[in-house]
Amino acid sequence: MLALIEIRDNAAHFINKDLYIGRRVLEIGTASLRNYLFLVTDWFQVDLTSYNFFLMPISFYHGFEAAEPATRTHYPVQVQKLLTYLDSLEQQDVADDAKQHVVLRLETKLVRGKDTSAVAFRWTDDPKAPAVMVREEDVLKSYPMTYRDLANTLKRRYVNFLENKDFLKIRQALEKENKYSIVRFLHPSNPNSSKQRFYNPNILQEFDKHYVRRIKS
């Protein structure tokens, strides 16, 4: 709140068309809104989920996220004092597990709708995570490889790959993590049908740690 008051007082006298200052204001504003949502729930037990509040950086230009001036000497003295004060508040915000913060940065990433790197869902053991309904075809998009597909891909990818005991040990360890592998019924509507294991392409990055990649000619 103190940071917002100082920003308001400064804005009453100065026009700051600067990406760096804009970034600082956005981070403080994001944290303030998040703090408000927490406090109104904690103090008054008010549920705001029905209002569909979202922190949305509605912009396709994100250069300001990395904006950092080489020096602050070109700013007016009053603006320099404001930034110094904001720095002091931010330095006090050192507890990572705190429920309130002075600044928060909301990071975004734009991907193509059909991009294979845009995973349709994320596995988690967190009981507080929101539930997501996933269709069978969506699962297969994220886990498209059978065992044979995986083995053939590894043969093409590495010069020293063999389907031996070492590979079995590495594969079985990775299969324990759902983000790399899942088991599905061949006929989902029939719980007595045979099962088959499928693999996510991200598992290849783990095999990179154990085998030598082929050099592309």
Secondary structure per residue as TSV (DSSP state, phi and psi in degrees):
chain	resnum	aa	ss	phi	psi
A	1	M	-	360.0	-42.6
A	2	L	H	-61.4	-38.8
A	3	A	H	-63.9	-42.1
A	4	L	H	-64.8	-37.4
A	5	I	H	-63.7	-43.7
A	6	E	H	-65.2	-39.5
A	7	I	H	-64.5	-41.8
A	8	R	H	-62.0	-45.6
A	9	D	H	-63.5	-38.5
A	10	N	H	-68.0	-40.4
A	11	A	H	-67.4	-21.5
A	12	A	T	-70.9	-18.3
A	13	H	T	-120.1	-18.3
A	14	F	-	-132.7	147.3
A	15	I	-	-103.3	115.2
A	16	N	-	-110.6	91.8
A	17	K	-	-92.6	71.7
A	18	D	-	-136.9	130.8
A	19	L	H	-63.4	-38.8
A	20	Y	H	-65.5	-46.4
A	21	I	H	-64.7	-38.4
A	22	G	H	-60.3	-39.6
A	23	R	H	-64.4	-43.0
A	24	R	H	-64.1	-41.3
A	25	V	H	-65.2	-41.2
A	26	L	H	-62.0	-43.4
A	27	E	H	-65.1	-40.4
A	28	I	H	-69.7	-41.2
A	29	G	H	-63.9	-39.4
A	30	T	H	-62.7	-44.7
A	31	A	H	-64.6	-39.7
A	32	S	H	-64.0	-42.1
A	33	L	H	-65.3	-40.7
A	34	R	H	-65.4	-40.2
A	35	N	H	-63.1	-40.2
A	36	Y	H	-62.4	-44.8
A	37	L	H	-61.1	-38.2
A	38	F	H	-68.2	-46.4
A	39	L	H	-68.6	-40.3
A	40	V	H	-66.8	-27.9
A	41	T	H	-78.9	-41.5
A	42	D	H	-71.7	-41.1
A	43	W	H	-82.8	-41.7
A	44	F	H	-114.4	0.8
A	45	Q	-	52.8	40.4
A	46	V	-	-94.0	127.5
A	47	D	-	-94.9	113.3
A	48	L	-	-98.6	5.7
A	49	T	G	-63.5	-27.9
A	50	S	G	-69.7	-14.5
A	51	Y	G	-89.1	-4.4
A	52	N	-	54.7	51.3
A	53	F	-	-78.3	131.7
A	54	F	-	-133.4	141.9
A	55	L	-	-90.4	99.5
A	56	M	-	-120.0	113.9
A	57	P	-	-77.5	87.5
A	58	I	-	-78.4	82.6
A	59	S	-	-161.6	142.3
A	60	F	S	-103.0	5.1
A	61	Y	-	-114.7	114.5
A	62	H	-	-116.5	22.6
A	63	G	G	-63.2	-27.7
A	64	F	G	-66.3	-21.0
A	65	E	G	-64.0	-25.8
A	66	A	G	-109.1	9.2
A	67	A	-	-65.7	127.6
A	68	E	-	-153.2	115.8
A	69	P	-	-70.7	145.6
A	70	A	S	-67.9	-31.2
A	71	T	-	-151.5	155.4
A	72	R	S	-103.9	6.0
A	73	T	T	-67.3	-22.3
A	74	H	T	-80.3	-10.0
A	75	Y	S	-78.3	151.1
A	76	P	-	-58.4	154.8
A	77	V	H	-56.9	-40.0
A	78	Q	H	-64.4	-37.7
A	79	V	H	-70.2	-38.5
A	80	Q	H	-60.1	-41.7
A	81	K	H	-65.4	-38.1
A	82	L	H	-61.9	-46.6
A	83	L	H	-64.7	-38.2
A	84	T	H	-63.5	-39.9
A	85	Y	H	-66.6	-41.8
A	86	L	H	-64.1	-37.0
A	87	D	H	-60.7	-42.3
A	88	S	H	-64.9	-37.8
A	89	L	H	-67.7	-40.6
A	90	E	H	-66.7	-35.2
A	91	Q	H	-66.8	-24.7
A	92	Q	H	-78.3	-16.4
A	93	D	-	-90.4	79.3
A	94	V	-	-111.7	-11.5
A	95	A	-	-85.1	111.9
A	96	D	T	-67.4	-28.1
A	97	D	T	-92.3	7.0
A	98	A	-	-68.5	150.0
A	99	K	S	-88.2	-12.3
A	100	Q	-	-127.8	146.6
A	101	H	-	-138.8	159.7
A	102	V	S	-81.1	-41.5
A	103	V	-	-133.6	146.7
A	104	L	-	-139.7	136.6
A	105	R	-	-110.1	126.6
A	106	L	-	-99.4	112.1
A	107	E	-	-96.3	139.1
A	108	T	-	-127.1	158.5
A	109	K	-	-143.2	129.0
A	110	L	-	-100.0	128.3
A	111	V	-	-132.5	156.8
A	112	R	-	-66.8	147.8
A	113	G	T	-59.0	-32.8
A	114	K	T	-104.3	11.0
A	115	D	-	-63.7	129.4
A	116	T	T	-66.2	-19.2
A	117	S	T	-80.3	-12.1
A	118	A	S	-88.5	85.5
A	119	V	-	-64.2	136.7
A	120	A	S	-71.1	-23.3
A	121	F	-	-156.6	170.0
A	122	R	-	-131.1	129.0
A	123	W	-	-73.6	141.1
A	124	T	-	-155.5	150.8
A	125	D	-	-97.8	5.0
A	126	D	-	-76.0	114.6
A	127	P	T	-68.1	-16.0
A	128	K	T	-89.3	-6.7
A	129	A	S	-68.1	144.0
A	130	P	-	-65.4	143.2
A	131	A	-	-77.5	143.2
A	132	V	-	-130.4	131.2
A	133	M	-	-86.3	123.8
A	134	V	-	-119.1	128.6
A	135	R	-	-81.0	157.6
A	136	E	H	-59.2	-40.2
A	137	E	H	-66.9	-28.5
A	138	D	H	-69.0	-37.1
A	139	V	H	-62.9	-44.8
A	140	L	H	-68.7	-24.5
A	141	K	H	-68.7	-35.8
A	142	S	H	-85.2	-22.9
A	143	Y	S	-128.9	71.2
A	144	P	-	-84.4	-12.9
A	145	M	B	-97.8	131.1
A	146	T	-	-82.8	178.2
A	147	Y	H	-59.2	-44.5
A	148	R	H	-65.9	-38.6
A	149	D	H	-60.9	-42.3
A	150	L	H	-63.7	-48.4
A	151	A	H	-61.3	-43.1
A	152	N	H	-65.4	-37.5
A	153	T	H	-65.0	-41.2
A	154	L	H	-66.6	-35.8
A	155	K	H	-63.7	-39.2
A	156	R	H	-75.7	-24.9
A	157	R	H	-85.8	-33.2
A	158	Y	B	-121.4	150.7
A	159	V	S	-86.0	-21.3
A	160	N	S	-118.5	25.2
A	161	F	-	-85.1	134.7
A	162	L	-	-138.9	144.1
A	163	E	S	-82.8	76.5
A	164	N	S	-122.9	-165.7
A	165	K	H	-65.2	-34.6
A	166	D	H	-63.5	-44.1
A	167	F	H	-63.2	-41.3
A	168	L	H	-60.3	-42.5
A	169	K	H	-64.6	-44.5
A	170	I	H	-64.9	-45.5
A	171	R	H	-63.8	-44.0
A	172	Q	H	-64.6	-34.1
A	173	A	H	-66.7	-40.6
A	174	L	H	-72.2	-30.1
A	175	E	T	-67.3	-13.2
A	176	K	T	-74.8	-14.5
A	177	E	S	-105.4	123.4
A	178	N	T	-64.4	-21.5
A	179	K	T	-71.8	-15.4
A	180	Y	T	-106.6	-27.7
A	181	S	E	-156.1	144.4
A	182	I	E	-139.5	160.0
A	183	V	E	-112.9	129.8
A	184	R	E	-125.7	150.9
A	185	F	E	-71.4	138.9
A	186	L	S	-65.0	-28.7
A	187	H	S	-126.2	93.0
A	188	P	T	-53.7	-31.0
A	189	S	T	-78.1	-9.8
A	190	N	-	-116.8	104.1
A	191	P	T	-66.7	-12.5
A	192	N	T	-95.8	2.7
A	193	S	S	-76.1	168.2
A	194	S	-	-67.7	157.9
A	195	K	E	-111.7	155.1
A	196	Q	E	-143.3	142.7
A	197	R	E	-93.0	139.8
A	198	F	E	-124.8	154.8
A	199	Y	E	-125.1	144.0
A	200	N	-	-86.9	140.7
A	201	P	T	-57.7	-22.2
A	202	N	T	-64.2	-15.6
A	203	I	H	-66.0	-22.9
A	204	L	H	-63.1	-33.5
A	205	Q	H	-64.4	-29.7
A	206	E	H	-75.5	-37.7
A	207	F	H	-67.8	-25.0
A	208	D	T	-59.5	-24.4
A	209	K	T	-76.7	-11.6
A	210	H	T	-118.5	-17.2
A	211	Y	S	-128.8	166.1
A	212	V	-	-98.2	123.4
A	213	R	B	-69.1	146.1
A	214	R	-	-72.5	144.3
A	215	I	-	-88.5	124.0
A	216	K	-	-72.0	131.4
A	217	S	-	-84.6	360.0
